[in-house]
Amino acid sequence: MARGVDVGIYLRPGLDDDNFIATALGNLAAYRLQQERNERLEWQVLRVQGTGRHHYRLVLRHPDRRLDLGFKSQLEGILSDLSNESVDQPRERLRAAEATGLKTTSMRTVPQEVDFWRDDFWNWLG
């Protein structure tokens, strides 16, 4: 399998419904990148469970080939743009993106030591 990229999604502590916010940001960023690049991408939004704490990751790959070097920086730029929005804006953006074809992926919770590139999720997609 062609390996992709993963980036962290860091949220302010104390947000209401942080799982939804992370899921919305991950799906919106991946979908926007897919549209900008005009190529099909596959992604997962993960809640990585650690020792009493958790964090979020967005994992993306191209189903047919390796990703180019500018891919990760482009994705980080999109996430940075989305992070400047209010808490309510991702909900509205998600509805609008779903109306134009976004198929959201649900958040998955994984243990911190998981190798999500060797995950059966990719076989299921593909």
N, C-alpha and C positions, 0 to 999 in steps of 0.2 A: 504494500500500500504506500502511496506517495504521502509523505509526512507533510503536515500543514504548519500552521502557526497557532500559538495560544497567547492570549493577552489577559491581564488581570482587569477586573472591573472592581474599582474601589469606590465604596459608598460612604457617605458621612454616617457616623454612628448615630443611632436613634431615629432613623427614618421609619415611618410607618410603611409596612408592607415592602420591606427591602427585597424580598424574593421577587415580587412583581416588577419592581424597578429594575433589578438586575436582568431579569428575563426580557423585559421590554428593551432596555439599552442594548443587550447582546443581539437580539433579533433585528432591531432597527439598524444597528451598525453593520451587521453581516448583509442584510438586504440592500442597504445603501451601497455598500462596496460591490456587491454583485451587480447592481444596476450601473454603477460608474464604470466598472470594468467590462460590462456586457458579456459576462461568462457565468456559467452555472457554478455555484459553490455549495458546499455542505457545511453545516455548523451544529455545534452543541453549546448550550449554556449550562455551566456546571456550578453547583454549590459544593465547594470542597470543604468537607467536614474535618476539622482537626481536633486538637485536644481542648475542647471547650469553646473554641472559636471557629469561625468559618470565613471563607472568602469566596469570591466568584471568579470564574474564568470563562472566556469565550474561546472556543476551539474551532478553527476553520481549516478546511482543505478544499482543494480542487479535486474532483473525482477522477480526472484523467491524467493529470500531470503535476509536477512539482511547481510550487509557487515561486515567483520571481522575488528578488531582493527588496523591491520597494513595497511589497504587499503589506508587510507588518507595519511600516511607518504610515502608510495610507490608512490602515485600519485604526491605528492609534490616534491619528488626526481626526477621524470620524467620531471615535469615542470621546475625544476631548471636546469636540463641538457639541455633541449631545449632552455632555455632562454639565454644560453651562446653562441648561434649561431648568425651569422650575419642576417641581415634583409632578405636577399635573400634566405637563406637556408630553411626556412619553406616552401616556395613556391615549391622548388625542392623536399623536403621530402614529401609534401602533394601529389604531382604528383606520386611519387614512391609508397606511401601508397595506393592511389586510384587504382593503377595498381595491387596491391596485395589483394584488397578486401575492403578497407575502404569506407564506405558510409558516406560521410560528412553530418553533420547536419548544417543547416543554422543558423546564429546568429539571436537571437530574442531580441528585445528591450522591457524591462519591467520597470514599475515604481519601485522606490526603496522599497516601502513597500509591494511588491508582496510576497505571500507565494508560491514559485515555486514548493513546494512539493504537493500542492493541485491544481496544474495547470492541465487543460484539455489536455495539451500536452502529458502527460503520458497515458491518456486514448486513445488518438489517436495512440500512438505507439503500444499499446497493447493487 
